[in-house]
Amino acid sequence: MMTECAEGQESARGKDCVCELENSDPDFPEYKLDNVELTASQCTENITSEKITEIDRLVLGLQRRIWQLVDSVSILEKEDNGNLYAAVSLRIIELEIAEIQDLLDELNQTTSTYQQLSIQAAEELRNMQETMEELEMSDHTQAMVKQRHCGLGHLVGVSGPKTYSLTVYGTSYTFGAWGRDANPAPGDENKYWLVVLSMLQKISLSIWQLVDSVSILEKEDNGNLYAAVSLRIIELEIAEIQDLLDELNQTTSTYQQLSIQAAEELRNMQETMEELEMSDHTQAMVKQRENELIKKELVWCQNVLNSTMPPPTLSPGHCGLGHLVGVSGPKTYSLTVYGTSYTFGAWGRDANPAPGDENKYWLVVLSSSNVYGNFIRQYNSLSTIILGIDPTDTYISSSNPTTNTIQGPNMVMYGNALYYNCYNTYSVCQFNLTTQSVSTVALPNDAGYNSKFPFAHLGTTYSYTDMDFVTDESGVYVIYATTSNFGNVVISKVETSNPPVLGQTWSTSLHKRTVTNTFMVCGVLYATRYLDQETEEIFYSYDTKTNKERYDLRIHIKKMQTNIQSINYNPRDHLLYVFNDAYIVTYVTKFGELY
């Protein structure tokens, strides 16, 4: 500020002069503040919700794939078939390694992009900080601090902490807030809230806060004089964003280095797996652990010596699993040794095997007109059935079709006996694999057979599926329909004596032609229907203990092919064994509370 007395303008007293006041400070550079706001707004556009979660999504997906790889290796180690490893399991592991490599490449590319973005943002923030310092030098006033009195007096101290705890997220998320509602609704007085932010979310929030502060600053206009304290606040916010960007840059650099190291290790693993596969000319890895074989034989002998009466079967609805709430997978997926020549059949494991047969798998294909079958093929392990090696065939009859021929794709194995629909009758056949003899029991004479009440949906009818056989924790059931029950599903327990006998029977309101397949878990019947080429839905359940029916389950099964010919639940491993247009597939069942 300058003062200057004009010549000849003295007052009458001769002591004072008239002064002209001139503002020597330049006008406040508003255009620079506009540039800061524009830059901050552009930063917020670069941080989208997809980018905020992308790294977390990639890391989580990578972690899950690595866990799956560990499980596959563990399964491979347990697949002991007379010193042979399953070559198909090696192939599965190679594919999983390739998938992990793709995820690492994507993570590496993403972290590189984020690192470049953080470098650019840091440079822009430095420019913004320099601009704000210039703006602060242009403002020589002091900002006024307002006080609000609420009757508590002034804050004079803080003691504590009173409580101290790590959140459920651990140290994965270091930004967040928590507290209680200052004005809660009735009944919510004791509730607490918690919000955690990822690093990118924190940066995004800080930049939005910076934009708001700049906007407030623009409105604090007091004759071209801006509040210095607001400028200082903005400088502090820029410094905080700079610190966050430095931390993000360091984190992404660490992720990038880890992904590079993991990629190198995976390449080494892949090369090792290829060398192992080249060294194995039988399409299976040779195992040299004779001590493990001896140990298994000793355990088996011990079990035989200590064997007593079989455990009592559980009554329906009392097996401790809860309700079926989901199906995940497929866990395994393979074409049978027959290729696509035979698209109708069934497979699985004996739900109540004889000692020594616990690891066996069975397979039946309908080799005559996709309707009839006359032999059972058995394998000693999952790997051998997938590879199609070392099978044992047991013939029920010499040709198809004839008396005792298998009719339709729905059958189960229980107690070393196959249960199926006898050829051209409404009878249940029991084929004992030990004695190679057949026993039968007739269903009610109005039961459907020969495609009278088959499984179906609007697009197709599954011929000769009038009878479906299922197993659960308590034994074998046959699912069928009768004219006296108006074509609706009937459930009958099959007592597994020789010959078999029909036990308790339940009638349902479920029309059989609206169903594509059924299976039983813990005394509860579940039914599926066709949704589209990729999805089958478990929509219905009937509890034989309470006689309660439900039509609202909506549990989806991801199909590998269009049509499912058979579904078997095995109570020993809780897997669904599915025959899906010549492919053999397994799914994992999930249990919990059903609402």
SVG drawing of the C-alpha trace seen along z (x, -y; Angstrom):
<svg xmlns="http://www.w3.org/2000/svg" viewBox="-56 -27 68 144">
<polyline fill="none" stroke="black" stroke-width="0.4" points="0.0,0.0 1.4,-3.4 0.6,-6.9 1.5,-10.1 0.7,-13.8 -0.2,-15.9 1.7,-19.1 -0.2,-22.2 -2.9,-20.2 -2.0,-21.0 -4.8,-21.8 -5.5,-25.0 -3.5,-23.9 -0.5,-23.2 0.1,-19.9 -2.0,-17.3 -2.1,-16.3 -4.7,-14.6 -3.4,-11.1 -4.5,-8.8 -4.4,-5.1 -3.4,-2.7 -3.4,1.2 0.1,2.3 -0.9,6.1 -1.8,7.6 -5.2,9.1 -5.7,12.6 -4.9,15.1 -8.3,16.8 -7.4,18.6 -4.8,20.7 -7.3,21.8 -9.6,22.8 -6.8,24.9 -6.3,26.7 -10.0,27.6 -9.9,28.8 -6.8,31.0 -8.4,32.5 -11.6,33.3 -9.7,35.1 -7.9,37.2 -11.3,38.4 -12.3,39.4 -9.3,41.7 -10.2,43.6 -13.3,45.6 -15.1,48.2 -13.7,50.9 -10.1,49.8 -10.7,49.6 -11.5,53.3 -9.5,54.7 -6.3,55.5 -8.2,57.0 -10.2,59.1 -7.1,60.3 -5.3,61.2 -8.3,63.0 -8.8,65.0 -5.1,65.8 -5.2,67.0 -8.2,69.3 -6.5,70.8 -3.4,71.5 -5.5,73.2 -7.1,75.3 -3.7,76.2 -2.6,77.3 -5.8,79.5 -5.1,81.1 -1.5,81.9 -2.8,83.4 -5.3,85.5 -2.6,86.6 -0.4,87.8 -3.3,89.9 -4.1,91.6 -2.1,94.7 -2.9,97.4 -0.2,100.0 2.7,97.6 0.9,95.5 0.0,91.8 -2.9,90.5 -1.6,88.8 -4.9,87.0 -4.3,85.4 -1.0,84.1 -2.7,82.6 -5.2,80.9 -2.4,79.5 -0.7,78.2 -3.9,76.5 -4.3,75.0 -0.7,73.7 -1.5,72.1 -4.5,70.4 -2.5,69.1 0.1,67.8 -2.7,65.9 -3.9,64.4 -0.3,63.3 0.2,61.7 -3.1,59.8 -2.1,58.8 1.4,57.7 -0.1,55.6 -2.7,54.0 -0.1,53.2 2.2,51.7 -0.7,49.5 -1.5,48.4 2.1,47.6 2.2,45.4 -1.1,43.8 0.2,43.1 3.4,41.6 1.4,39.3 -1.0,38.4 2.0,37.6 3.4,35.2 0.1,33.4 -0.2,33.2 3.2,31.6 2.2,29.0 -1.0,28.4 0.9,28.0 3.3,25.4 0.2,23.6 -1.5,23.6 1.7,22.2 1.7,19.3 -1.9,18.7 -1.2,18.6 1.5,16.0 -1.0,13.9 -3.3,13.7 -2.0,11.7 -5.1,11.8 -5.9,14.1 -8.9,16.4 -11.4,16.0 -12.0,19.0 -15.6,19.4 -16.5,21.0 -19.8,22.7 -20.8,23.1 -22.9,26.1 -22.7,25.8 -19.9,28.3 -17.1,25.7 -13.8,26.1 -12.1,29.4 -9.2,29.6 -8.0,33.2 -8.3,36.7 -7.6,39.9 -7.5,43.6 -7.8,45.5 -10.9,47.0 -11.3,49.8 -8.7,51.2 -9.3,54.0 -8.3,55.2 -11.2,55.4 -12.3,58.7 -10.4,57.7 -7.1,57.8 -4.4,55.5 -5.7,55.9 -7.6,52.6 -5.9,49.8 -8.3,47.0 -11.8,46.8 -14.0,45.4 -16.4,46.7 -18.8,45.4 -22.3,45.1 -25.3,43.3 -25.5,39.9 -29.3,39.8 -30.3,43.5 -33.8,44.8 -35.7,46.4 -34.2,49.9 -30.9,49.0 -29.3,47.3 -26.7,50.1 -25.7,50.6 -22.3,49.8 -21.2,49.1 -18.0,49.9 -16.7,48.9 -13.3,50.0 -11.7,48.5 -9.1,50.0 -6.1,47.8 -7.6,46.7 -10.9,45.8 -9.0,43.7 -7.2,41.8 -10.5,41.3 -12.2,40.0 -9.3,37.6 -9.3,36.2 -13.1,35.6 -12.5,33.8 -9.8,31.7 -12.3,30.7 -14.8,29.7 -12.2,27.7 -11.3,25.8 -14.9,25.2 -15.4,23.8 -12.3,21.6 -13.7,20.1 -16.8,19.0 -14.8,17.3 -14.3,14.1 -13.9,11.0 -13.0,8.3 -10.6,10.4 -9.1,11.7 -9.2,15.5 -9.0,17.2 -5.4,18.3 -6.5,21.1 -8.5,22.7 -5.4,22.5 -3.5,24.2 -6.1,26.9 -5.9,27.6 -2.1,27.9 -2.4,30.4 -5.0,32.4 -2.6,32.5 0.2,33.7 -2.0,36.5 -2.9,37.6 0.8,37.5 1.5,39.8 -1.3,42.2 0.0,42.3 3.5,43.0 2.2,45.9 0.1,47.2 3.1,46.9 5.2,48.9 2.4,51.5 1.9,51.9 5.7,52.2 5.7,55.0 2.8,56.8 4.6,56.5 7.8,57.9 5.9,60.8 4.0,61.6 7.2,61.7 8.8,64.0 5.7,66.2 5.5,66.3 9.1,67.5 8.4,70.2 5.4,71.3 7.4,71.6 9.9,73.8 7.0,76.0 5.5,76.2 8.8,77.3 9.3,79.9 5.8,81.3 6.5,81.6 9.8,83.4 7.9,85.8 5.2,86.5 7.9,87.1 9.6,89.6 6.4,91.6 5.6,93.8 2.5,95.4 0.6,92.1 0.8,92.4 3.5,91.4 5.5,94.2 5.4,94.2 8.2,95.5 6.8,95.5 6.7,99.2 6.6,98.3 3.3,96.4 1.8,99.4 2.8,101.7 1.4,99.2 -2.0,99.1 -2.1,102.9 -1.4,103.1 -4.2,100.6 -6.6,102.6 -5.7,105.8 -6.3,104.1 -9.7,102.9 -10.6,106.4 -9.5,107.8 -11.4,105.2 -14.5,105.3 -17.8,105.9 -21.5,105.5 -22.1,102.7 -23.3,99.4 -27.0,98.8 -28.6,96.8 -29.9,93.3 -33.5,92.6 -34.6,90.1 -33.9,86.5 -31.5,87.2 -27.9,87.3 -26.7,84.0 -25.9,82.3 -28.7,79.7 -30.5,78.7 -29.0,78.6 -28.3,74.9 -26.0,75.0 -24.1,77.0 -20.6,76.0 -18.4,77.3 -17.9,79.3 -15.2,80.8 -14.2,83.4 -15.2,83.5 -14.2,86.1 -15.4,87.9 -15.7,91.7 -13.6,94.1 -16.4,94.6 -16.2,91.0 -19.5,89.5 -20.7,92.9 -22.9,93.5 -24.6,90.5 -26.9,92.3 -25.7,94.0 -24.8,93.5 -21.8,93.7 -20.7,93.3 -19.4,95.1 -21.0,97.8 -22.8,96.1 -22.2,99.1 -19.1,100.9 -17.7,104.2 -14.3,104.1 -11.6,103.5 -13.9,101.9 -14.1,98.4 -12.1,96.7 -13.9,98.4 -16.0,96.6 -18.7,98.1 -19.9,97.1 -22.9,98.3 -23.6,97.1 -26.7,97.9 -25.1,99.5 -28.2,100.5 -30.4,97.7 -29.5,95.5 -32.1,97.5 -30.6,100.9 -27.4,102.0 -26.2,105.5 -22.9,105.1 -21.3,103.1 -17.8,101.7 -15.7,101.1 -12.5,99.2 -10.2,99.2 -9.9,95.4 -11.1,92.1 -7.9,91.7 -8.4,95.0 -12.0,94.3 -11.0,90.9 -8.2,92.5 -10.3,95.5 -7.6,98.0 -7.7,101.4 -11.5,101.9 -13.3,105.0 -16.5,105.9 -19.3,107.9 -22.1,109.0 -25.7,109.3 -26.9,110.9 -25.2,112.0 -27.0,109.6 -29.5,106.7 -32.4,106.6 -33.4,109.6 -34.6,110.7 -32.8,108.8 -31.4,106.2 -30.9,102.7 -33.6,100.4 -33.1,96.6 -30.1,94.6 -31.2,94.3 -29.5,96.8 -27.4,97.0 -24.9,99.3 -25.4,100.2 -23.8,103.1 -22.1,104.5 -25.5,104.8 -26.9,102.7 -30.5,101.5 -32.2,100.7 -35.5,100.9 -35.9,104.5 -36.4,104.8 -40.0,104.2 -41.6,104.5 -42.6,102.4 -40.2,104.3 -37.0,103.4 -34.0,105.5 -31.2,106.2 -28.0,107.6 -25.6,109.0 -22.1,108.6 -20.6,111.3 -23.1,114.1 -23.9,112.6 -27.6,113.3 -30.7,111.2 -33.6,110.8 -36.7,108.6 -39.5,106.9 -42.6,105.5 -43.9,102.0 -47.7,101.4 -49.3,102.5 -50.3,99.0 -46.7,97.8 -45.4,96.3 -42.8,98.0 -41.8,98.0 -41.9,94.2 -45.4,93.8 -44.2,91.4 -40.7,90.4 -38.6,87.4 -39.1,84.5 -39.3,80.8 -40.9,78.6 -38.1,79.2 -37.7,83.0 -38.7,86.2 -36.1,88.6 -37.3,92.0 -37.4,95.0 -36.8,92.9 -40.0,94.0 -38.0,95.3 -35.2,93.4 -33.0,95.1 -31.3,93.0 -29.2,93.6 -28.8,91.6 -27.5,92.2 -30.2,94.8 -30.2,96.9 -31.9,97.2 -35.1,95.6 -37.0,96.0 -38.7,92.9 -41.6,93.5 -45.2,92.4 -48.6,94.1 -51.9,93.5 -53.6,93.6 -51.4,90.7 -52.3,88.9 -48.8,89.2 -47.2,87.5 -44.0,88.7 -44.1,91.6 -41.1,92.5 -40.6,96.1 -37.9,97.3 -36.2,100.5 -35.1,102.8 -31.8,104.3 -32.4,107.9 -32.2,110.7 -34.7,110.6 -35.4,106.9 -38.6,105.8 -40.5,102.5 -40.7,100.6 -42.4,97.4 -43.9,95.3 -44.7,91.6 -46.9,89.9 -46.1,86.3 -47.9,83.6 -44.9,83.2 -45.9,84.2 -43.1,86.4 -43.1,85.0 -42.1,81.6 -38.9,83.1 -35.6,83.9 -34.0,85.9 -34.1,86.6 -31.7,87.5 -32.0,88.1 -30.0,86.6 -30.8,87.4 -34.3,88.6 -35.1,85.5 -36.0,85.9 -34.7,83.2 -35.9,82.7 -34.3,80.8 -35.7,79.1 -34.2,77.8 -33.6,74.0 -31.4,73.7 -28.4,75.3 -26.0,74.3 -28.1,74.5 -30.2,77.1 -32.1,76.0 -32.9,77.9 -36.3,76.4 -38.2,79.0 -37.8,80.9 -39.9,83.5 -38.9,84.3 -40.0,87.9 -39.7,87.2 -42.1,84.3 -44.0,84.8 -43.2,81.2 -42.9,80.1 -41.2,77.0 -41.1,75.7 -38.9,72.6 -35.3,73.8 -33.7,72.3 -30.3,74.0 -28.5,73.9 -26.2,76.6 -23.7,75.4 -23.9,78.0 -21.0,78.9 -23.4,80.3 -27.1,79.7 -28.8,82.8 -28.4,84.6 -29.2,88.3 -28.7,89.3 -27.8,87.8 -26.6,89.9 -25.8,88.6 -23.2,90.5 -23.5,90.2 -19.8,91.2 -18.2,88.2 -21.4,85.9 -20.8,85.5 -23.3,85.6 -22.3,88.0 -23.8,86.8 -23.9,88.4 -24.1,85.4 -24.3,86.3 -21.4,88.9 -19.4,86.9 -19.0,88.0 -19.0,85.1 -19.0,84.5 -20.4,81.6 -19.9,80.6 -23.0,80.3 -23.3,77.5 -25.4,77.7 -26.8,75.2 -29.9,73.5 -32.7,73.2 -35.1,70.3"/>
</svg>
